[in-house]
Amino acid sequence: MLAAIVRVAFPVLAIGLMFHLLTLDFANAQKKRNIAWVRDAEIETLMNDYARPLFSAGGLSKNAVEVFLLNREDFNAFVTGTRMFINIGAIMKSDTPNEIIGVLAHETGHIIRGHLTGLRDRLQKAQALAVLSVLAGAGAVAAGSTEAAGAIFMGSQQGIMRNLLAYQREDEVDADHTGVTLLDKTGQSSLGMINTFKRLSKNSLFKSSGLDPYAISHPLPRERVALLNEIAQKSPHFTKKDPPALQLRHDMARAKIAAFSAGPGGVRALFRNDLKSAPARYGYAISTYLSGSPKKGIEQLGRLVKEQPNNEFIYEIMGEMALKAGNVGAAVKYYSKAVSLNDRQNGLLMIQLGHSLLQTNNKANLEPAINYLKAGLSRDRYSSDGYGYMARAYAIQGKQNLAIAASAEQKFLQGNFAEAKKFALRAQPKVKTGSPQWLRLQDIIDYKPPKLR
C-alpha cells in the first residue's frame, strides 16, 4: 500500500541530483514544505534490491544506508549522511531499472566519497570567512567609508558563495564518475545515468542560455552527459540491458505509483503502448479499488495472480482491498500468503498481517497478531501504524503500560512530540530503570525538535 506519513525529525545537509544547500527537518516538513514520506513494501524492496549491490561494490554493508521514498512528483534524489531519498516521481518517470540504478549509483558516490562531510567543513569555514568580511566592513565604516564597507561585504559574500558552489560542482562530477565505477563493478550499464542527465537537460531550470555556470551548485546536464559519455562507453557493460524480470518489477512499481497518484488516466498514459500488459492491469485493478470498488479490484488481481503466483505484493494489495471491503478473513488469508512468499521477511508485510489478525476481534488471534507486530517492528522501526496497532493489542490484553509506551512511539514517529513526551512520561516509571525500553522512552522525553528556518 502507498501511504504518506511524516518521518522522524533529523536535521541534515542534503546533496543530490538537483538539490542545492538545504537543511531538512522531516518532522515539520509536511506542514511547511509539503514533503511527506511514502511507505510501500513493494517499492521499498525494489529500491533496496537496486541499491545493495552498489553499496557492496562501494565497500558499504547492506544495511549501512537506508533508502526512503518521498511523495514528490519531480525527478530528484539526494542523500543525507547515511540516508538516501528518492522521489516516487523519479521512479514513475524512469522507463528502465537502469535509469534509477544510475541515480542510486550517483548518490552512493556522494556517500562513499564523503562529500557531505566535506561540505559541512566548507560551510563552517565559509561562516568564519563571512564573520571576517563583516569585521572588515565594520573597519571600513570606522574609517568613514560606508561605500567601501558595502563593497567589501558584498564582494566577500559573492566570493565565498562562488567558492562553495565550485566545490559542490567538483563533488557532483566526482559522484558521477564514482557512480560509473560502481555500475561497472556490478556489471551494469551507465547508459541509464546518461539518459537521466539528458532528461534533466530538458528541465526548465537548465534551459536558459544566459545561466551563469559559476552561480549554480551542479554542472550543467549537457556538460555531465559529455563527460560521462567519454568514460561510460569504455565499459564492456555499456550496452547491457536490464533482465526482463527486473523490468517487470520496475513497471509494476510504476503502475502502482501511477494508480495512487493519478488514477486510471495516469495508468493509461504510462502504458498507452500496451494497455493489456501485466503492469497496466495491475494499475487498473488498484485504480478500481481506489475508486471505491475493492471487490472488483480483487477480482481483477485474482486473474493477474494466476500469471504471477509467487508475487507476494499482489497478495499484499489484495489483503488491503479485502480489509477495505470488510472481509477480514480474506485479508488474513492474503496477507498470510504474502508473508509466506516473502523471503526477505519484510517488516511492513508482517505488520499488515498482524493488523488483519487484530481486526478479526478473535481472542485466539490476539497473541499471533502481537507476535507478527513485534516481528514486523523489529525489522521496520519507522512504522507509526505498527506502533498504533501494537498499542491497541496491548490495551486489549490489559497491558496498559505497554500500550502507553507503544503510543509514545507512534506519536513520535508522527511528529507529535508533545503528545509523545506525555505518553513516555506516563510509561517510564513502570519500566525497569536503565533497560532498553526505559532508555528509548528517555530519548523521547529529552527530544527537542529543531526549528525550521
N, C-alpha and C positions, 0 to 999 in steps of 0.2 A: 504494500500500500504506500502511496505517496502521502506524506503528512508533514507539513511545515511546522516546526516548533522553534522556540528560542533556545539558543545554545548557552552553556555556562560562560560566564564572562572571562575573557583573557585578553588584556590589552597588549597588543603586539605590533611590531612593524610588519608590513606586508610588502612582498615583492613578487611580481609575476608578469604575465604576458603584456598587459596594458596598464597595470597599476603604477601610479606614481607613489611618492611617500605618503603613507596613510597609517593612522593608528586606528585599530579596530577594537570594539568592545561589543561582543555579540549579545550580551545580556540586555543591553539597551538599544541595540542597533535596529531591531524590528520597528520600534516606535519612532526613532529619529532618522533612520536611513533606509527603512523598508528592506532590511536584509533578514532573511529567515533561513534557517537550516532545514533541509529536507531529509527525512528518514525513509528509506526503502531498501529492504533486504536484497532484492534482485539487483538493483543498480549499484548499490554499495559493494556487493560481491563482485560484480563485473569490474568496477573500478579498481578494487584491490587485486583482482587477478591480472589486470593490466599493469599495475604498479609494482607488484612484488618482485618480478624478475629484474626490473630496473633497479630496485633497492638492493637486491642481491649483487647485481653487477657493480653497483657503486660502493659495495662494502658495508651496506646497512643491513641490520637484522630485519626480518619480515614485519616485525611489529614496532620498529623504530619510528616510523612515520604514520600518522593517522590521516586517512583520506575522508573528507567531508563534502557533501553536496549542498550547494546554495540555490535557493529558489530565485534565480535570476535568469532572464531570457537572453542576455548578451553573451557573446563568446569571450569567456575570460576564465583564467585560473590564476592562483597565486599561492605562495607559501608563507607561513608564519612560524619560524622556528622549526619544530618537528610536526607541524600540521599542514596538510595540503588541502586546498579548497578548489572545487571546480563547479562552475555554474551548470545547471541542468540544460541551459540553453546551448552550451558548447557541445554537450553530448548529442542533443537532438539535431544540431546543425552539422554534425560530423557524419559524412557519408560512410566512412570506414572506421574500424577499430584503430587502424594505424594512425589516423589523424589525432585521436585522443591520446593514444600511446605516445605520440610525438610531443604533445603538450605536457604529459606527465614526465617524459624524459627531460624536457627543458626545466620543469620545476624541480625535479630531483637534482639536476645540475646545480641549481641555486643552493640546495641543502648541502650537498657533499662538498661544494667549493666554499662554503662558509660565507656566502655573500651577505646574509643578514647580520652576522656578527661584524663584518667589516663595515657595513652601512651604519650600524649603531655607533661604532667607534668614530666614523667620519662625522656623524651628526653631533656627537659630543664635542669634537674638535671645532666643528662649524659654530656651535653655540659659544665656545670660548672666543673664537675669532669675531663673532658678532658683538660680544661684550667689548672686545678691544676696539672695534670700529666705533662703538658708541662713545667710549672714553676718548678716542681720537677726535671725534666730532665735538665732544664737550670741551676739549682743549682748544679747538678752533674757535668755539664760541667765546671762551675766556679771553682769547686773543683779539676778539672783536669782529670776527668774520663769520656771520651766520651762513652766507652763501658757501663758503669753504666747508663749513661743518656739514651742510646738506650734501655737498658733492662727495665728501669723504664717506659719509654714511651710505648714500645710495650706491656709490661705486664699490664699496666693500661688500654690501649685501649682494649685489649682482655678481661680483666675483666669487663669493662664497657659494651662491646657488649654482653658477655655471660649473664650478669645480665639483660640487656634489653630483650634478647631472652627468658630468663627464665620467665620473666613477661608475655611476649606475649604467651608463651605456656600455662601458667596458665589461661590467658584470653580466649584462644581458648577452653580449657576444660570447663571453666565456661559458654561460649557461647553454647557449645554443650548441657550441662546439662539444661541451661535455655531454649534452643530450645525444648528439650524433654518436659519440663514443659508446655510450650506454646501449643505444639501439644496435650498434654493430656487435657489441659483446653478446647481446641476447639474440643475435641472428635475425634482426628485424630491419625493415626499410626505414630510411629517413624521409621518404617521399611525403609521408603524412605531415611531418613537421613543416616541410617546404610549402605544401598546399595550405596549411594553416596561415602562414605568413602572407601567402598570396591573397587569402581571404581578408586578412587584416589590412592589406594594402588598398582594398576597395572600401574600407571603412571611412566615413566622412571625416574622422579625426585626422586622417593622414592624407587627405586629398589636396590640401592647399599647397600650391606650388610655391607660395611665399613663406611656408613654415620654416622657422629658424631651427635647423637641426641641433644647434647648441643649446636650445631652450627647452628640450624635451628629455625625458628620462630614458627613453628607449631608442635604439637605432630605427630609422625608417624601415618599414617592412620590405620595401623593394631592395634596400641595401642588405637586409638579412637574407633574403632569398638568393641574392647574388653570391654572398659569402658561403651560405650553406650548400648551394649547388656545387661549388668548387670541391668541397670535401666529401659531400654525400655521394656523388656519382662515382667516387673511387671505391665505394664499398661493394663487395660481392653480393650484398643483400639488397641493393638499391631497388631492384625491380621485383622483389619478393612480395607476394600477395598474402593477405590475411587468410587463415584457414576458413573454409565455409561455415564450420560450426561456430567459430568465434564471430563471424559476420552475422549469423543468425541471432546470436545472443545480443549483439550490438543493436540490431534492428528491432528486436523485441523490446529492449530498453527504451529505444527512441519512440516506439509505438506507445508505450505506457506513458511517457512524458507528454507526448502529443495529445493523448486522450485526456489526461488530467488537466493540461494547460489550455487546450483549445478545442476539445470535444471532437465529434466525428469529422468536422470540417478540417481540423488540424491533421487528423489521421489521413484523410483523403488527400490533402495537399502533399503530405510527406511520402505517401506510397501511390501516387497517381499513376505511376507506370506499371504497377502490379497490385491492384486492389484485392486480388484473391490470395495474395501471399499470406503465410502464417503470421508475420508481424502485423500486417494490415488487419487481419481478422482478430488478432489479439487486441489491437487498439479499438476496433469497433465494439468488441464484447465489453471492454472496460467502459467505453463511452455509453453503451446501452445501460450498464449498471449505474453509472453516474447520472444518467437522465431520469432515474427513478424506477428502473426495471431490473432489479437484481436477479430475479428468477430467470428472465430471458437471457441475461448475461451469463448465468451459469450454464444454460443450455448451449449457448454459443461456444463457451470454453470447453464444454463436455466433448464437442466434436474435435476441438483442437488438441485436447489432451490425449486423444487416441493416436495422434500423429507424434506427440512428444510425451510418452508415458512416464519418462523419468525427469521431467522438468518440474522441480519442486515449486517453482514460483507461480506456475499456472494453478497448482493446488492452493497455494497461499491466497491468491486473489479470489479463488472460488470460496475459500473459507471466509474471507471478508464479506463477499456477496451474500453467503448463507446467513451470516450474523445479521446483516442488514435486512434480510428477508424474514428474520425471526426464526429461522430453522437452526437452532443451536446444535442439535445432534449432528446435522450435516456439516456444520462448521468444525466441530471437533474431529469428525472423520477426515475432512480435507486438510486441516492443519496438522493432524497426526501423520497423514501421508507426506505432507511437505517436510516435516521434521525427520521422518524416517528416510527420505531420499537425500537429505542434505548432509553430505559427508563432512562439511566444514563446521558443523554444529553451530550454525548461526544463532546468535542470541536473540535477535528480533523474532525469528520464527518460533523459538521456544516460548518467548513472552506471549506471542499471539495464541499459541496453543494453551498456555496457562490461563489466559483471559477467557478463551472459549469454554474451558472446563469450569471456570468460575461462574460463567454465565448460565450453566445448566442448573444452578441452585440445588445441586445434589450433594449432600454431605459426603457421600462416598468419593466425590471428585475433588473435594476441598484440599486434601493432602497432596494428591498428584498435581493439582493446579499450583500449589505453593512450591512444590519441588521444581516444576518447569519454570516458574517465575524466578526462583533462586538461581537455577542454572543459566537462564537467559541473562539475568542481570550480572552474573559473574563474568559473562562474556561480552556484555554490552552495558557499560556503566553510564551511558548517556540517555537511556530511555526513561523519560519522565512518566510516560504512560505505564511502563512496567512497575515503577515505584508506586503509582496510584493504585494499580491492581493489587500489588502486594499489601498496601495499607488496608484495602478493603478485605482481603483474605484474612489478614491477621485480626481485623476487627471482628469478623465472623467467628473466628476461633476464640475470641475473648482475650487475645493478647494485645491489650490496648497500648502498652508502651512500645511494642514493636511496630504497631500501626502508626503511632505518632512519629516514630523515628523514620519510617518509610515516607510519611507525608512531608517531613522536613527535607528529605532528598528530592521528592517530587517538586516541591515549591522552589527549591534551589535551582534545579535544572530548568524550571520555567522562568527563572529570573526574578521571582518574587522573594527577594532576600529578606524582607522584613517578616513575612509570614514564615519563611524557612527558619529564621532565628527563633521565633516564638515556639515553633514545634520542637526545635532542637533543645531549647532551654527546658521544655517540659519533659522530654525523654531522657536527657543526660543523667539526672540524679538517680535514675533507676538502672543505669548501666554501670558495669564494673569499671572503676576508675583506671585509666591507662590502657584499656582494651582497645582494639582497632576501631570498634564502633564508637566508643567514647571519644577517641581522638578525631574521628570523622565528624561527629557532632560538634566537637570543639572548633574544628575548621569552619563549619557553617556559622557558628556563633561569632567567631572572630572575623569573618569575611567582610571586607569593605569594598563595595563595587567602585571601580574607577569612574571618574567623571568624563563624559564625552564633551569634547570641545565643539 
